[in-house]
Amino acid sequence: MVALVAATWWYATEGESATSRPGSGALAVLPLANATGDTTFDYLAQGIGEAVRSLLVKETSLRPAPRDVVAYLLTKTGSAAAVGISLEA
């Protein structure tokens, strides 16, 4: 949910002006965490993140970083901020 809210807020405040600037950086949709502790909800957290990413690709001119790249950077760095820095997002 945090990624969805953040992406929506960013698009609403920056919107087309940010995507039309050359070198405006990348957009990374980070995987959502299953905070319930119930592993049966892991699929839901993964599905929501993928749905957000798919909507961004289909409905906007935004091009999120590839899912595998984001997952690798998140595993390597351990923080969303570090992923953003690595992708210049």
C-alpha positions as CSV (number, residue, x, y, z in Angstrom):
1,M,0.0,0.0,0.0
2,V,2.9,2.4,0.8
3,A,4.2,2.0,-2.8
4,L,0.8,2.6,-4.3
5,V,0.3,5.8,-2.2
6,A,3.8,7.0,-2.9
7,A,3.4,6.5,-6.6
8,T,0.0,8.1,-6.7
9,W,1.2,11.1,-4.7
10,W,4.3,11.5,-6.9
11,Y,2.3,11.3,-10.1
12,A,-0.2,13.8,-8.8
13,T,2.4,16.3,-7.7
14,E,5.1,15.9,-10.3
15,G,3.1,14.2,-13.0
16,E,3.8,14.8,-16.7
17,S,6.4,17.6,-16.0
18,A,8.7,15.1,-14.3
19,T,8.3,12.4,-16.9
20,S,8.9,14.8,-19.7
21,R,12.2,16.1,-18.3
22,P,15.3,14.4,-19.8
23,G,17.3,12.6,-17.1
24,S,14.5,12.7,-14.6
25,G,15.5,9.4,-13.1
26,A,13.9,6.0,-12.8
27,L,10.8,4.8,-11.1
28,A,11.0,1.7,-8.9
29,V,8.0,-0.2,-7.6
30,L,9.2,-1.9,-4.5
31,P,7.7,-5.2,-3.4
32,L,5.2,-4.8,-0.6
33,A,5.9,-6.5,2.7
34,N,3.4,-9.0,4.2
35,A,3.2,-7.5,7.7
36,T,0.6,-10.0,8.9
37,G,3.0,-12.8,9.6
38,D,0.7,-15.2,7.8
39,T,2.5,-16.6,4.8
40,T,-0.7,-17.3,3.0
41,F,-0.9,-13.6,2.2
42,D,2.5,-13.4,0.5
43,Y,0.8,-13.8,-2.9
44,L,-1.4,-10.8,-2.1
45,A,1.6,-8.5,-1.3
46,Q,3.3,-9.6,-4.5
47,G,0.2,-9.3,-6.6
48,I,-0.5,-5.7,-5.4
49,G,3.0,-4.6,-6.3
50,E,2.8,-6.2,-9.7
51,A,-0.6,-4.7,-10.3
52,V,0.7,-1.2,-9.5
53,R,3.7,-1.7,-11.8
54,S,1.5,-3.0,-14.7
55,L,-0.9,0.0,-14.3
56,L,2.0,2.4,-14.5
57,V,3.2,0.8,-17.7
58,K,-0.2,0.6,-19.3
59,E,-1.8,3.9,-18.2
60,T,1.1,6.4,-18.1
61,S,4.2,7.3,-19.9
62,L,6.2,6.1,-16.8
63,R,8.5,3.2,-17.3
64,P,9.3,1.5,-14.0
65,A,12.7,-0.2,-13.6
66,P,12.5,-4.0,-14.3
67,R,11.2,-6.0,-11.4
68,D,14.3,-8.2,-11.3
69,V,16.6,-5.2,-11.1
70,V,14.7,-3.7,-8.2
71,A,14.6,-7.1,-6.4
72,Y,18.3,-7.5,-6.8
73,L,19.1,-4.0,-5.6
74,L,16.8,-4.3,-2.6
75,T,18.5,-7.6,-1.7
76,K,21.9,-6.2,-2.2
77,T,21.4,-2.8,-0.4
78,G,18.6,-3.7,2.1
79,S,16.9,-0.3,1.9
80,A,14.4,1.4,-0.4
81,A,16.5,4.6,-0.2
82,A,19.6,2.8,-1.5
83,V,17.6,1.3,-4.4
84,G,16.5,4.9,-5.3
85,I,20.0,6.1,-5.2
86,S,21.2,3.2,-7.3
87,L,18.5,3.9,-9.9
88,E,18.9,7.6,-9.7
89,A,15.2,7.7,-8.8
